[in-house]
């Protein structure tokens, strides 16, 4: 089969396409013919430095979230799932390939009428956004600030906060992304590359912090008493530094969204919402499998919007 290999850490061009052995499903596993593979910002960081939540033994085939069709099963797995459209995580390796063998218990059946590309776009981002929104306990009429609102998770958070009855303020970098955030349904959008951007927003009840650094610190300063700071990313390269007076200000800081069992519930919920038209991920970029290096370069350029997919 064809796959994308990582044999050393570095810039996007360390990724290259080549042949790989076909995986064989073992006990409790299913073989998936991959149609789409998702790419996350975390994967670009791992490729660059080896740092992150994935195994770092090289050479390896990177990639985690995939969608496709079950073509075979190993011992102990019901053969009735052969032919099923599914999305799944691979555990952090093997996703940039034509086939993957995964634990059958990790499969999610894709609802009828929902495209595999949409389902892959929701696999990580939909789960994350759903969990973050629940952790924030958004109330109707509250003012909610979403950082990195043009990204995969951020764009979904804009929609979920809007559906909860909040006034949504999106923060993104650049005029093109600001316009995109408004198209997603935000009531107001601000370019954080402009000076004094935070002063244009005013007090807020919830901050979804996907940037960290100076942007996260400025957003934290906007929280009123009783507000919630929900931290989920560090696109700036560093986490937001939380001031010592957080308790005095009666601000709650949320890190993490739950257990693996909850992750599965969040994923199922996101897929169902998308199938019913309540959640719409934006797939901003698509690349062929063998263009994985180009896809990584595009994400690192900070010019992408929504989700980036590989078409296998």
TANORLIN-V559988 format. One record per residue. N is the residue number from 0. D_CENTER is the distance of its C-alpha to the mean C-alpha in Angstrom with 2 decimals. Layout:
N,D_CENTER  N,D_CENTER
This chain:
0,26.85  1,24.92  2,22.05  3,20.58  4,21.99  5,21.37  6,24.77  7,24.52  8,22.12  9,22.20  10,21.25  11,19.43  12,22.81  13,22.97  14,20.90  15,23.43  16,23.96  17,26.64  18,27.98  19,26.95  20,28.67  21,27.68  22,26.15  23,28.35  24,27.12  25,28.75  26,29.69  27,27.10  28,24.86  29,23.98  30,23.81  31,21.20  32,21.99  33,18.70  34,18.31  35,14.76  36,12.42  37,8.85  38,8.38  39,6.08  40,8.01  41,9.06  42,10.69  43,12.61  44,13.84  45,14.96  46,16.73  47,18.46  48,19.77  49,19.21  50,17.70  51,14.76  52,14.20  53,15.37  54,19.01  55,20.75  56,23.70  57,24.49  58,24.92  59,21.79  60,19.57  61,15.99  62,12.89  63,11.19  64,9.74  65,12.64  66,14.59  67,18.35  68,21.71  69,23.43  70,26.55  71,28.16  72,28.13  73,29.66  74,32.34  75,31.65  76,29.14  77,30.32  78,30.98  79,30.35  80,26.62  81,27.56  82,26.56  83,23.74  84,20.54  85,17.64  86,14.04  87,13.56  88,12.24  89,14.87  90,14.83  91,13.65  92,16.32  93,17.84  94,15.04  95,16.35  96,19.49  97,21.51  98,21.78  99,20.29  100,22.10  101,20.12  102,21.25  103,22.09  104,21.15  105,17.42  106,17.64  107,16.53  108,18.91  109,17.62  110,19.71  111,22.50  112,21.97  113,18.20  114,17.42  115,15.80  116,13.73  117,12.44  118,11.93  119,9.91  120,7.63  121,7.42  122,7.61  123,4.62  124,3.12  125,6.93  126,8.01  127,6.63  128,7.97  129,10.97  130,11.81  131,11.72  132,13.84  133,16.19  134,16.60  135,17.61  136,20.21  137,20.33  138,23.87  139,25.34  140,26.60  141,24.54  142,23.15  143,19.41  144,17.98  145,14.34  146,13.68  147,11.52  148,11.98  149,11.76  150,8.17  151,5.43  152,5.07  153,8.66  154,10.04  155,9.47  156,10.97  157,13.78  158,14.59  159,14.61  160,16.74  161,18.95  162,19.52  163,20.55  164,23.21  165,22.09  166,22.89  167,19.65  168,19.71  169,16.95  170,17.02  171,16.05  172,17.85  173,20.42  174,22.30  175,20.34  176,17.05  177,19.14  178,20.64  179,17.37  180,16.38  181,19.82  182,19.47  183,16.51  184,19.05  185,19.06  186,22.66  187,22.70  188,20.70  189,21.62  190,21.29  191,20.84  192,22.63  193,25.76  194,28.14  195,28.43  196,25.38  197,25.04  198,28.64  199,27.90  200,25.68  201,27.84  202,27.23  203,24.13  204,23.49  205,19.77  206,17.49  207,13.71  208,13.63  209,10.71  210,13.39  211,16.11  212,19.46  213,21.91  214,19.55  215,18.47  216,22.17  217,23.35  218,21.04  219,22.26  220,25.75  221,25.31  222,24.83  223,27.95  224,29.50  225,27.61  226,24.26  227,20.93  228,18.69  229,15.26  230,13.70  231,10.09  232,10.00  233,12.76  234,12.26  235,16.06  236,16.57  237,17.90  238,17.16  239,19.08  240,22.61  241,23.67  242,27.39  243,30.01  244,31.02  245,27.91  246,30.07  247,32.87  248,30.64  249,29.50  250,25.81  251,23.40  252,20.60  253,17.78  254,15.86  255,14.00  256,13.56  257,15.86  258,17.14  259,16.07  260,18.12  261,16.24  262,12.85  263,14.65  264,16.01  265,12.79  266,11.50  267,15.00  268,15.15  269,12.15  270,13.72  271,17.07  272,16.23  273,15.07  274,18.23  275,20.30  276,19.03  277,17.73  278,14.08  279,13.37  280,10.17  281,11.30  282,11.52  283,13.05  284,14.04  285,15.37  286,17.23  287,19.60  288,19.00  289,21.66  290,20.05  291,17.17  292,18.79  293,18.81  294,15.10  295,14.49  296,17.21  297,15.81  298,12.53  299,14.86  300,17.20  301,14.97  302,16.24  303,13.28  304,11.93  305,9.08  306,7.60  307,9.83  308,11.48  309,14.49  310,17.34  311,19.33
